[in-house]
Amino acid sequence: MIQKAIFRKLVLATSSIAISTTAYCGTYAYISNIDDADISGYELTAGVSPHLTSIGRFPAGKFVMPMVAAPDSKTLYASVRSIPYSLYMYQIEQATGKLKWTGAIPLADSMVNISTDKTGKWLLATSFGGHKNSVNQIQAGGYINPTPAEVFPSGGKNPHAIVFDQSNKFVYVPQLGTDEIKVHAFNANQTKPLSETSTSVAIQKQFGPRHIIISPDNKFAYVITEMVGQVLVFSRDLKSGALTQIQAVSSLPSDTKLVPGRPRPPTGSAEATAFDDSNMIFSAEIKITPNGKYLYTSDRTNNSLSGFEVDPQSGKVKYLFTTPTEEMPRGFNIDPDGQFLVAAGQKSDKVSLYAINQSTGELSLIERVAGGKGANWVTFVRTK
């Protein structure tokens, strides 16, 4: 009896500890707004009535664009692409998701994409207009060393993403302007962790590879091409990081009236203002669910999201549907549980929340909530 009583107390104590440690766990979506020069924050609540609840607007610099959270979910980083090019740092309040600005450091150029490695030691960035990559060390408390550990040419033209594989040993940099993907070795324990030398994977000319994602099982890579809206599927060599293309599928309906695009001038330039792409394919983002079952893309001219089913064995994708969404959907993302998708529009003042059907991959619009002007990047954070 005494042993049972002790066991019962231990169970209750353990349960109370579990409750106390998970009480402040929350899921938050952050959206950077170019024109408002700030970041919108939302808490995502699931359950019977899923909802995005605003937790505030947090000041940033003009042309704040790509964001990334530290692996420990305690810091959010945002690249400001107006002069002076900067990286803004925010502490994430774990109980509320609110952001506290902790400072800014200079960046080597106007960085179109940033990412942190899986150890939380390094922040990588790449510049579309400057054709260069940079690496900065992440110090205690999430602060970034303002002196780069590395800055070097990208080896191509107009890089648009800089992404780690799941092993943290390789980094992929699509070069939109030269239709190739650079593959770099990465070693988090070195003082210069990103190899300046790389191998190159050629893409069909005038495709414009933009963003790349790696499958959760690390066996495949998926690329969205900006100018023709193709999803390119690659198998990965786990030892060398090499990519071998195995499929190309259109992300747009077969009856689309859009024509292939051509390279766009850098965002914010005079050339970009005068560029007429009203009838051109203008694909933007690509994401995959955490279980690797469904993949989604966006097209900014078509104002749409497209869904695909992923074959778990071959890695190949099957086109499912295209559905309207916010105007000019430059950014969207999937929550950490793979249950919801949040889409923002660069020319919309609303943010859409969708439920992902776990059996079919279909998107069901739940609600549209108020957003900022020039919304372009969506980042999810699960606090711990």
C-alpha positions in Angstrom: 0.0 0.0 0.0 2.8 2.4 0.9 4.5 1.6 -2.4 1.3 2.3 -4.3 0.8 5.6 -2.5 4.4 6.7 -3.3 3.9 5.6 -6.9 0.6 7.6 -7.1 2.4 10.7 -5.8 5.2 10.3 -8.3 2.7 10.1 -11.1 0.9 13.2 -9.9 4.2 15.0 -9.5 5.3 14.0 -13.0 2.0 15.1 -14.5 2.2 18.5 -12.8 5.8 19.0 -14.1 4.6 18.1 -17.7 1.7 20.6 -17.4 4.0 23.3 -16.1 6.6 22.8 -18.8 4.1 22.8 -21.7 1.8 25.5 -20.4 3.7 28.2 -22.3 4.2 26.2 -25.5 2.6 28.1 -28.4 2.6 28.2 -32.2 3.2 31.6 -33.7 3.3 32.9 -37.3 5.4 36.0 -38.2 4.9 37.9 -41.4 7.3 40.6 -42.6 5.7 43.6 -44.3 7.8 45.5 -46.8 5.8 48.7 -47.0 4.9 49.0 -43.3 8.5 48.3 -42.3 7.3 45.9 -39.6 6.6 42.3 -38.7 3.0 41.1 -37.9 2.7 38.4 -35.2 -0.1 35.9 -34.8 -0.8 33.1 -32.4 -2.2 30.0 -34.1 -4.8 28.1 -32.1 -6.1 24.8 -33.3 -8.9 22.7 -31.8 -12.6 23.0 -32.8 -12.3 26.6 -34.1 -8.8 27.3 -35.5 -7.9 30.9 -35.5 -5.0 33.4 -36.0 -5.0 35.9 -33.2 -2.9 39.1 -33.6 -0.2 39.4 -30.9 1.1 42.8 -32.2 3.1 44.6 -34.9 6.8 44.9 -34.3 8.9 47.6 -35.9 11.6 46.7 -38.4 13.4 48.5 -41.3 12.0 49.4 -44.7 12.1 46.4 -47.0 12.2 43.9 -44.2 11.9 40.6 -46.0 13.3 37.1 -45.3 13.2 35.8 -41.7 14.4 32.8 -39.9 14.1 31.6 -36.3 16.9 30.1 -34.3 16.6 26.3 -33.7 15.9 26.9 -30.0 12.9 29.1 -30.9 14.2 31.9 -28.7 15.4 34.4 -31.4 13.9 35.6 -34.7 16.2 37.2 -37.4 15.0 39.4 -40.2 16.9 40.7 -43.2 16.3 44.4 -44.1 17.0 44.9 -47.8 17.2 48.7 -47.8 20.3 50.7 -47.2 22.0 50.2 -44.7 21.5 46.5 -45.3 20.9 45.0 -41.8 20.0 42.0 -39.9 17.4 42.7 -37.1 17.4 40.5 -34.1 14.4 39.8 -31.8 14.0 37.9 -28.6 10.8 35.7 -28.8 8.9 35.8 -25.5 8.1 32.2 -25.0 4.8 32.7 -23.2 3.2 35.2 -25.6 5.2 35.0 -28.9 5.8 38.8 -28.7 9.0 40.1 -30.2 11.5 42.2 -28.3 14.1 44.0 -30.6 17.6 43.3 -29.3 19.6 45.1 -31.9 20.8 45.1 -35.5 24.1 44.3 -37.3 25.2 45.2 -40.8 24.9 42.7 -43.6 27.4 42.4 -46.5 24.6 43.1 -49.0 20.9 43.1 -49.7 20.2 39.5 -48.5 17.3 37.8 -50.2 17.4 34.7 -48.1 18.8 33.8 -44.6 19.0 30.5 -42.7 20.5 29.1 -39.5 22.3 25.8 -39.3 20.8 23.0 -37.1 23.4 23.5 -34.3 22.3 27.1 -33.9 25.9 28.3 -34.3 25.8 29.9 -37.7 23.6 32.2 -39.8 24.0 32.1 -43.6 22.7 34.7 -46.1 22.7 35.1 -49.9 22.4 38.2 -52.1 20.3 38.3 -55.3 21.8 41.5 -56.6 25.2 41.2 -55.1 25.8 37.5 -56.1 27.4 36.6 -52.8 27.1 34.4 -49.8 27.9 35.4 -46.2 28.3 33.5 -42.9 28.1 35.0 -39.4 28.6 33.3 -36.1 25.6 33.2 -33.6 26.8 34.0 -30.1 25.4 33.5 -26.7 21.8 34.7 -26.3 21.2 34.6 -30.0 23.3 37.7 -30.8 25.0 37.7 -34.2 28.7 38.5 -34.4 28.7 41.6 -36.7 32.0 40.6 -38.3 31.3 37.9 -40.9 33.3 34.7 -40.7 33.0 34.5 -44.5 31.8 36.6 -47.5 32.5 35.2 -51.0 31.0 35.3 -54.5 28.1 32.8 -55.1 29.8 31.4 -58.2 26.7 32.1 -60.2 24.2 34.9 -60.8 21.2 36.0 -58.7 21.2 33.4 -55.9 17.7 33.2 -54.3 17.9 30.8 -51.4 20.5 29.2 -49.1 19.2 26.0 -47.5 20.7 23.2 -45.3 20.0 19.6 -45.8 18.7 17.6 -42.8 22.2 16.3 -41.9 23.6 19.9 -41.7 26.5 18.7 -43.9 25.4 20.4 -47.2 24.0 23.8 -48.3 22.1 24.4 -51.5 22.0 27.8 -53.3 19.8 28.1 -56.4 21.2 30.6 -58.9 18.2 32.0 -60.7 20.2 34.1 -63.2 22.5 31.2 -64.4 20.0 28.3 -64.1 22.0 26.2 -61.7 22.1 25.0 -58.1 25.4 25.3 -56.2 26.1 22.5 -53.6 28.4 23.5 -50.8 29.9 21.3 -48.1 29.3 22.6 -44.5 31.1 21.8 -41.2 29.7 23.6 -38.2 32.8 23.0 -36.2 35.2 24.9 -38.5 35.9 28.7 -38.2 34.9 29.0 -41.8 32.1 26.4 -42.0 30.8 26.9 -45.5 33.1 25.7 -48.3 33.7 28.4 -50.9 34.2 25.7 -53.5 31.0 24.0 -54.8 29.6 21.6 -57.4 27.0 22.8 -59.8 23.8 21.2 -60.9 22.6 22.5 -64.3 18.9 23.5 -64.8 17.2 24.0 -68.1 17.9 27.4 -69.5 15.4 30.2 -68.7 13.8 28.2 -65.9 15.1 30.4 -63.1 15.4 28.1 -60.1 14.2 30.2 -57.1 13.6 28.3 -53.8 14.6 24.8 -52.7 13.4 22.5 -50.0 14.8 19.2 -48.7 12.4 16.3 -47.9 12.1 15.4 -44.2 13.8 12.0 -44.9 16.7 13.9 -46.6 16.4 11.8 -49.7 15.0 14.3 -52.1 15.1 18.0 -53.0 12.4 20.1 -54.6 12.8 23.3 -56.5 10.3 25.9 -57.8 11.4 27.7 -60.9 10.3 31.3 -61.0 10.0 31.8 -64.8 8.2 28.7 -65.9 6.5 27.5 -62.7 8.0 24.0 -62.8 8.5 21.8 -59.7 11.8 20.0 -60.2 12.4 16.9 -58.2 15.9 15.6 -57.4 17.2 12.5 -55.7 20.0 13.2 -53.3 23.3 11.4 -52.7 23.5 11.3 -48.9 27.3 11.1 -48.9 28.2 13.7 -51.5 25.1 15.9 -51.4 24.8 15.6 -55.2 21.5 16.1 -56.9 20.0 14.0 -59.8 16.9 15.3 -61.5 14.1 12.7 -61.7 11.0 14.8 -62.5 9.7 18.1 -63.7 6.0 19.0 -63.2 4.1 22.2 -63.9 2.7 23.9 -60.8 0.0 25.7 -62.9 -3.2 24.4 -64.4 -3.0 23.1 -67.9 -5.3 25.8 -69.2 -3.2 28.7 -67.8 -2.9 31.7 -70.1 0.4 32.9 -68.5 3.6 32.8 -70.6 7.1 32.0 -69.4 8.7 35.0 -67.6 12.1 36.4 -67.8 14.5 37.6 -65.1 13.2 40.4 -62.9 15.3 43.3 -61.8 16.2 43.5 -58.2 13.4 44.5 -55.8 13.3 48.2 -55.2 15.3 49.2 -58.3 14.0 51.7 -60.9 14.1 48.8 -63.4 11.7 46.8 -61.2 9.2 49.6 -61.1 9.0 49.8 -64.9 9.0 46.0 -65.5 5.7 44.7 -66.9 5.1 41.1 -65.9 1.3 41.1 -65.9 1.0 38.1 -68.1 4.2 36.2 -67.1 4.5 33.2 -64.8 5.9 34.5 -61.5 6.3 31.5 -59.2 7.6 32.2 -55.7 7.5 29.8 -52.8 7.6 26.0 -52.2 7.0 24.1 -48.9 6.5 20.5 -47.8 4.5 19.2 -44.9 6.6 17.8 -42.0 5.5 14.3 -42.8 6.6 14.7 -46.4 3.2 13.7 -47.7 2.1 17.0 -49.5 4.0 19.8 -51.2 2.7 23.3 -52.1 3.8 26.2 -54.3 2.6 29.7 -55.1 2.4 31.9 -58.2 2.3 35.7 -57.8 0.8 36.5 -61.2 -1.9 33.8 -60.9 -2.6 34.7 -57.2 -2.7 31.0 -56.4 -1.5 28.1 -54.4 -1.0 24.7 -55.9 -0.9 21.3 -54.1 0.9 18.1 -54.9 1.0 14.6 -53.4 4.5 13.2 -52.8 5.2 9.5 -53.3 7.2 8.5 -50.2 9.3 5.9 -52.1 10.2 7.6 -55.3 9.9 11.2 -54.1 8.0 12.1 -57.2 5.0 14.4 -57.0 1.5 14.3 -58.4 -0.3 17.6 -59.2 -3.5 17.8 -57.3 -5.1 21.3 -57.6 -4.6 25.1 -57.9 -6.7 27.4 -55.7 -7.0 31.2 -55.5 -5.4 32.9 -52.6 -4.2 36.4 -51.5 -3.0 38.8 -54.2 0.7 38.3 -55.1 1.4 35.4 -52.7 5.1 35.8 -52.4 5.2 33.9 -49.1 3.4 31.2 -47.3 4.3 28.5 -44.8 3.0 25.3 -43.0 2.7 25.0 -39.3 5.0 22.6 -37.4 2.3 20.0 -37.1 1.4 20.1 -40.8 -2.2 20.8 -40.1 -2.5 24.4 -41.4 -1.1 26.7 -44.1 -0.8 30.5 -43.7 -0.5 32.6 -46.9 0.2 36.3 -47.3 -0.1 38.5 -50.3 2.3 41.3 -51.2 -0.6 43.2 -52.7 -3.1 42.2 -50.1 -3.9 43.6 -46.6 -5.3 40.2 -45.5 -3.7 36.9 -44.3 -5.3 33.6 -45.1 -5.5 30.6 -42.8 -6.2 27.2 -44.4 -6.7 23.7 -43.0 -4.8 21.0 -44.7 -6.9 17.8 -45.3 -4.6 15.0 -44.1 -6.2 12.5 -46.4 -6.3 14.5 -49.7 -4.0 17.5 -49.2 -6.8 19.9 -50.1 -6.8 23.4 -48.6 -9.9 24.7 -46.9 -10.0 28.4 -46.2 -10.8 28.9 -42.5 -10.5 32.7 -42.2 -8.9 35.9 -43.5 -7.5 38.2 -40.9 -6.0 41.7 -41.1 -2.4 41.9 -42.3 0.2 44.4 -43.2 1.2 46.1 -46.5 3.7 44.4 -48.6 3.5 41.1 -46.8 6.1 38.7 -48.2 7.6 36.2 -45.8 5.9 33.8 -43.4 7.8 32.1 -40.6 6.4 29.7 -38.0 7.8 29.3 -34.5 6.9 26.7 -31.8 8.0 28.0 -28.4 9.2 25.5 -25.9 
